[in-house]
Amino acid sequence: MITVTEKAKSRLVNLRSESNYDEQYFLRVSVKSGGCSGLSYDLDFDKELKAGDQEFNTEGVKVVVDMRSMLYLFGTELDFSDGLNGKGFAFNNPNASRTCSCGESFAV
């Protein structure tokens, strides 16, 4: 399961609205090869489910993850920070053995 904090939910709702996406669009979270630690996170809006997708509804946000990415993301919390130290989405991933300083890539 992947959870979404209230701050992340609020930002996602705003982003979806700014992009003129309707309620059919959900958040697709995935893991790709790359980044300074070996794996990187990817967020995007999508409206088409694929075979093997895992669906979660947390804080009223529909999150979809492909099976391969789910192996790396199980138990992850998606948060959003808008503080002085940086602005953006943050992944609190219990499976990551190390992360880069920017928080956009990780290793297991």
Secondary structure, DSSP 4 states (H G I P E B T S, - for coil): --EE-HHHHHHHHHHHHHTT--TT-EEEEEEEE-STTSEEEEEEEE----TT-EEEEETTEEEEE-HHHHHHHTT-EEEEEEETTEEEEEEE-TT-SEE-TTSSEEE-
